[in-house]
Amino acid sequence: MNMAEELDVSGQNLGAEGAKTMAVFIKNNRALTSLNISSNNLASYYDSSQRKRISDITGIKALAAAI
C-alpha cells in the first residue's frame, strides 16, 4: 500500500469535522512528513439554524492527539 508523504488540503474549508477525519488519516499514515491544513476554519462550523459560526475545537484537539 502506498502512503502519502506530503498532503496539501489548504483552503478546502474542512471545518472541525474535516479536521477529525484528517486526524484519523494522520494516525494511519506513518509515512506523512508534510501536511498543509491552512485556511480551513478548523475551529468552527456554520450552524444554519442559528445563522452563525459556532466555535468547535474538537477537530484541532484530534489533530494534536494524532501528531
C-alpha positions, 0 to 999 in steps of 0.5 A, spaced: 500 500 500 502 506 498 502 512 503 502 519 502 508 523 504 506 530 503 498 532 503 496 539 501 488 540 503 489 548 504 483 552 503 478 546 502 474 549 508 474 542 512 471 545 518 472 541 525 469 535 522 474 535 516 479 536 521 477 529 525 477 525 519 484 528 517 486 526 524 484 519 523 488 519 516 494 522 520 494 516 525 494 511 519 499 514 515 506 513 518 509 515 512 506 523 512 512 528 513 508 534 510 501 536 511 498 543 509 491 544 513 491 552 512 485 556 511 480 551 513 476 554 519 478 548 523 475 551 529 468 552 527 462 550 523 456 554 520 450 552 524 444 554 519 439 554 524 442 559 528 445 563 522 452 563 525 459 560 526 459 556 532 466 555 535 468 547 535 475 545 537 474 538 537 477 537 530 484 541 532 484 537 539 484 530 534 489 533 530 494 534 536 492 527 539 494 524 532 501 528 531 
